[in-house]
């Protein structure tokens, strides 16, 4: 494991350990593997952020200050979001995503979620 990967992993674990339960949480990815360019649904909760007035009546986010990353190593790739609600984000697997088992993390208002693995062939 490279020093950069170890530092990134430690930062991610620390961020998850400090989560007070109000940050975003990934429950599942659908599908759990696929090529770059594949549409992936990130399912979970609190993707609109914490606080009053963040979620509209239809479940969409009133204001979203977040992003989805594939990878925590030297190669991190930000995914393009096709849609974003409080419980579901549809993204494209980035063309720059590394191959193999890649952790996916949602960050909203500077608070990162747990990591869930996605397999990129």
Residue pairs with C-beta under 8 A, 6 or more apart in sequence:
1 9
2 73
2 74
4 73
4 74
5 72
5 73
5 74
8 72
8 73
8 76
9 72
12 72
12 103
12 105
12 112
12 115
15 111
15 112
16 112
16 113
16 114
16 115
19 111
19 112
19 113
19 114
22 46
22 50
22 111
23 46
23 50
23 108
23 111
23 112
23 113
24 44
24 45
24 46
24 47
24 49
24 66
24 106
24 107
24 108
24 111
24 112
24 113
25 44
25 45
25 46
25 113
25 114
26 42
26 43
26 44
26 104
26 105
26 106
26 113
26 114
26 115
26 116
27 43
27 44
27 45
28 43
28 44
28 116
29 40
29 41
29 42
29 43
29 104
29 116
29 118
30 40
30 41
30 43
31 38
31 40
32 117
32 118
32 119
33 118
33 119
33 120
33 121
34 40
34 93
34 118
34 119
34 120
34 121
35 93
35 120
35 121
36 93
36 94
36 95
36 97
36 120
37 92
37 93
37 95
38 92
38 93
39 82
39 90
39 91
39 92
40 79
40 90
40 91
40 92
40 93
40 104
40 118
41 88
41 89
41 90
42 68
42 88
42 89
42 90
42 91
42 104
42 106
43 87
43 88
44 87
44 106
44 113
45 86
45 87
46 86
46 108
47 61
47 64
47 66
47 84
47 85
47 86
47 87
47 88
47 89
47 106
47 108
48 54
48 55
48 60
48 61
48 62
48 63
48 64
48 84
48 85
48 86
48 108
49 61
49 63
49 64
49 65
49 66
49 108
49 109
49 111
50 109
50 111
53 62
54 61
54 62
54 63
54 86
55 61
55 62
55 86
56 62
59 85
59 86
59 87
60 84
60 85
60 86
61 84
61 85
61 86
64 84
64 108
65 108
65 109
66 84
66 106
66 107
66 108
66 109
67 78
67 79
67 81
67 106
67 107
68 78
68 79
68 81
68 89
68 91
68 104
68 105
68 106
68 107
69 76
69 77
69 78
69 79
69 104
69 105
69 107
70 76
70 77
70 79
70 93
70 94
70 97
70 98
70 102
70 103
70 104
70 118
70 120
71 77
71 97
71 98
71 102
71 103
72 103
72 105
72 115
73 98
75 96
75 97
75 98
77 94
77 95
77 96
77 97
77 98
78 94
79 91
79 92
79 93
79 94
80 91
80 92
80 94
81 89
81 90
81 91
82 90
82 91
82 92
83 89
83 90
84 90
89 106
93 118
93 120
97 120
98 120
99 120
99 121
100 119
100 120
101 117
101 118
101 119
102 117
102 118
102 119
102 120
103 115
103 116
103 117
103 118
104 115
104 116
104 117
104 118
105 112
105 113
105 114
105 115
106 112
106 113
107 113
